[in-house]
Amino acid sequence: MAKRLISLLIYTILFSFFGLASENTASPATSNENQAVTTSNVPADAHAAPHGATESDKAFDPVEIIMHHIADANEFHILGNLSLPLPIIIYNKDSKSWFTTMSSVFHSHHGEGANEVNGYVMSHSRVHPADGSHNFIDFSITKNVFAMLMGMLILFIGLFIARNAYAKRENQAPSGFQSLMEPLVQFVAHDIARENIGKNYMKFTPFLVCVFFFILINNLLGLIPIFPGSANVSGNIAFTLVLGFISFILINVYAKKDYWIHIFAMPGVPKPLLLILTPIEILGLFIKPASLILRLFGNITGGHIAVLSIASLVFILGKAGASVGGSLTGGLIAVPLLIFVNAMELFVAFLQAYVFTLLTSIFIGIAQEEHAHH
């Protein structure tokens, strides 16, 4: 049990820190590395209300609000104008220098920074070069990375609690938190891994258990509407891409010889037909992880958009506070729907963790299968 838990922790660390570094489509401007923080004369609401319009003059835009909430950010919004500043860590490829600070130095207002710092500005809750260049790597601890690391910490604590319970209550019936974790672990190990992989299932069980709990904890945290929840971690394509890539490596590195024979030279198939079937089979190697990546990303993102869209009815029908009757009507429509959709989202949080783990185990099982000689 201890070896399995150590394997779980290693896999969790891999999941978390693969997401820390991401290539961006912008880069820092050339500036003095020791330049002090400078404040421009742009007013705090200039970005939030362009073309001279004030915030009260702007019509309620549900699309802008929804995209703002499901997107990643360099700060963690808590309530009103209160936000948790997060570290900015950027490597400039041109000057080969690092830019490090906290997001609070930009004096952001709803994700729009009023200050320019060493050639960087904050726009749409992300820090990027003021000149729009394209040559830097962002290692910043963003909202999604912060939530992911917090999920990793919760998972660590939960696993160690379960581990200590087994050590103290050896050969006894589980109790407390241990009784919650054991059926879930047994379900993944026996009903998913063993059923789909076969005799070698124990080799892959630590990964499958870890990926199940890691997706589940991030899904559940995303359902909490306030800090420390609300981050759209599982609905971030970079997050699902890393999980799918690790699954792809695991499936193909440990694949049996028969698996590759049936891809490149299927027994009993005429050679001319192989010219058609072999490219299709090779394409299937990449379609499998792609299906894992897009399914998790699409379902979680779609759920967040659905909840925020329904909540927006209150503001749309109430004309952003101008009509009390419209707001009440929107509330009467939105509240029952939100209760139902949130209940569905809770189900989907478990379902998507299960589906990702199940399909991964099926793909591993296909790669592990040994065929009879033809």
N, C-alpha and C positions, 0 to 999 in steps of 0.2 A: 504493500500500500504506500509506503514512504517513497519508493522509487517512482511509482506512478504519479504521486503528487508533485515530486520534483520535476518530472517531465511536463506536467501541466503548467507549472510555473515558468519553465523555459519557453514553452510555446506561447504563453501569454505575454512574456516580455518581447518575444519576436513580433507578435501582432501589434503591440503598442508602439514600439520604437521604429518599425518599418514606416509608420505613418508620420513620423516627426519631420522628415526631410521631403520636400516636394518642390519640383521645378515650377517656376512661375513664368508668366508671359510678360513680365516687365522686369526692369533692373534699375539699380540706383543711378542717380546722376553723379557726374564727377564733382566732388566737393572736398574741401579740406577735412581730413580725418579728425582734427581736433577743434573743428568749428563749434562755437557755442550754439545753444538752442536759440533760434531766431523766431520772432513772432511777426507774422505778416499783418497787414491792416485789414484782412478779410474778416468781416463780422462772423460771429459764431453760427448764425443761421444762414450764411450765404449759400452753403451747399444744400442745405435742407430746403430752401425756398429760392430757387434760381429765378433770374430775370426780374428781380425786384419784388417778387411776390412774398408776402408773409405767410407763416405757417397756417394761419387761420383762413387765408384766402384760397389755399389749395383744396381742391376737392379730394374726398377720400378715395385713395387708390388701393384697392385690395391686392392687386397683383404685386405692387411695390412692397406692401407690408408683408405679404406671404413670402416672397422671395428673400426679403431681408431676414425673416425668422428662420428659414430653412438653410440659408447659406452659412458658411463658416465666417468667423470674425476674429479680429485681433484683440477683442475685449469680450467679457462675459456680462451682458446686460442683466441687471437684477431687478430694478423697479424704477420707473420714472426716469430721472437723469442719473440714477445711481448705477455704476458699472464696476465690475472687478477688473482692474488693469492686468494685462498679461504681458509676459516678456516678448520683446521683438528681437529676433536674432537673424540677421541677414548677412550673407556673404556676397561681396561685390567681386564678380569675376574679373572686371576690368582693372580695378585698382588692387585686387587681391587683398582686400581689407574687410574687416567685420564691422557691422553697425549693430550695436546693442543698446536697447533702452526699454522703457515700459510704455505701453500704449497710452498711458495717462498724459504723457508730455505733449500729445497732439491736441489735448483739450477737446476731445471728440464730443459731438452732440448728435445723438442717434446715428452713430457710425460715420459722421462727417467731421474730420478734424479741421480746426481753424488755424493750426500752426504748421509751418514747414520746418522740419528738423533735419539738418544735414542733407538737404536735397530730397527728403522723403515727405510724403503727405499721406493722410488717411482719407480714403473715399470708399463709401459703401462698406464700412467696417473693416477694410483691409488696408494695410500700409504698402505703398508702392512708390516708385520714383516720381518726382514732380514732373520730369521731362518725358515720361512715358517710354523710357528705354527698356531694352529686353535682355538683360544680361546679369541676373543674380539668382541665387538660391535662397529660399526662405526656410529657415529652421525654427521659426517662431513657434512658441507654445500657443496655438490658437484655441478658440473655444472648443472645437471638436477634439483636439489633442488633450486639452485639460480634462474634458469629460471622459475621454478614453483612458487616460491615466488614473482618473478617479475610479472608473469601472474596474481597472486592473487591481487597484488597491483593495476595493471591496471584495473582488474575487480572491485575492491573496488571503485576506482576513477570514473569509468564509471557508476556504480550503484548510487553513491552519486550525480553525476551530473544529472542523470535522476530523482532521488528522489527530488532534489532541484528544478528542472524544474517543476515537478508536483505541488510542494508546492507553487511556485511563479505564475504558470499559471493554477490555478485550474479552471476546467470546460472550458478550452480553447483548441483549436486545438494544437497538439504537433508541436514543431519547433526545428531546429538544431539537436543536438545529441539526444534529446528526441524522435524526429521523426524517428531516426534510431533504437533506442532500442525498442520502443513500438510495432512495427509489429513483431519483433522477439519474444518478451515476449508473445504477444498475440498468435502467432503461436504455441509456445510450450504449453501455458496454454489451449488453446481452441482446436487447430487442433490435438495436440498429447495427452495431459493429459485427456481432457474431452471426446474425442472420444474413447479412449481405456480403461479408468478407470471407467467412469460413474459418478454416483451421488457423490461419495466421492473424486472426482478429486482434489478439492481445498486443501485437506490434503497433497497431494503429489506434488502439483505444485511447491512450493519453491525448493524442491530437484531437480525436473526435469529441471527447469529453470537454476538452479545453475550448474548442471552437464553439461548441454548443453553449456553454456557460458564458463565454465572452460575448457572443452575439446577443444572448438573452439579456445579460446585465445592461448592455448598451441600449438595447431596445426598450427596456423598462425605464431606464433613466431618461430616455427621450420622451416618455409619456408624461413625466412630471413637468407641469407648465411653468414652474418657477425654479430659480437657482436652488440646488445645484443640478437640476434637471434641465430639460428643454433643448439640449443640444441634439442636432440631427446627425449623430455619428454614423449609425448604420445606413442612413440615407445619403452618405457621402461616397461618391464613386471611387475615391482614392482608398477609402477604408475597405470596401468590398473588393476592389482590385487586388489589394495585398492579400486578402484572405483567399481569393480565387487563384492567385499566383502560387501561394504556398501549397494549396491543394493540387494544382497542376504539377508542381515539382514532386510532391509526394506520390501522386498517381503514377507518374512516368519513371521516376528514378527506381522505384521498387517494383516495377512491372516485370512479370515473368516473360520468359523467352517466347512462349506460345502467343502471348498478347501481341508482340511485335511481328511474329510470323503472320498472324491473321490480319495485320494492318498492311504489310508490304507485299505479302505473297500468300493470299488465302488458299489453303489446300483445296484441290478439286475444282478450282475456277480456271477456265481457259485463259491463257496468257493474254490474248488480245483484249479480253474483258477487264483484265487487271489495269489496263491503261485508263479505264474509267473509274473503277472501284477504288484503286489505291489512292488517288488524289482526294476522293471523297472521305476515305478513312483517315487520311492525314489531316484534312480539314476538321474532322470530328475531334481530333486531339485538342483543338483550340476552342471548338464550340462547347465542349463540356464545361470547362471553367468559365467561359463567357456566360453560359446560362446561369451558373451560380452567382456571378458578379451582378448581372443585370436583374435577376429575379429579386435578390435581397434589396438592391438599390431602388428598384422601381416600386416595390411594395411598401417599403418604409417611407420613402419620399411621398408616394401617393397618399398614404395615410395621414401624414402631417399636413399635406395640402388640403385634404378633405376636411380635417378638423378646423384649420384656420379659415377655410372658405365658408364653412357653416357659421363660425363665430363672426365673420365679417357681415353676415346678414343684418345683425343688430345695427351696425354703423351705416350700411348701405340704405336700409329702409328708413333709418332715423336721420339720414343725410348728415352723418357725422355730428349728431347732437342738435341739429336744427329742428328736428321733429320728434317730440316726446312720444306721440302716438305711434309713429313709425318705429321708434326704438322698442316700444313695448310689443308691437306686432312682431318685429324681428326676434325679440327675446322669446316670445311664445312659440315661434317656429324653431328657433335655433337650439334652445335648451334641451327639449326632448331628443332632437337629432344628435346633439353633442353627447348626451348620456349614452345613446345607442352606439354611436360611432366610436366613442372612447372605450366602451365595452368590447367592441369588435377589435379595436387597436390592441387591447390587452391580450385578446386571443391571438391576433396576428403576431404579436411580439414573441409568443411561444412557438407559434406555427412556423415562422420564418427561421428561427433558430433550429427547429426540428427538420425543416425541409432542406436547409443548407447542409446539415450534418448527414441526413439520410442520403441525399444525392451524392455527397462526397464519398460516403461508405459504399454506395452502389458502384461508382466509378472505380474506386480502389478494388472492390471485389471483382469487377470485370478484368482489371489488369492482373489480378492475382490468380485468376482461374487457369487451371491446367487442363488442356483439351486432350482427348484421346487421339492417338496417332491415326492419320488417315491413310 
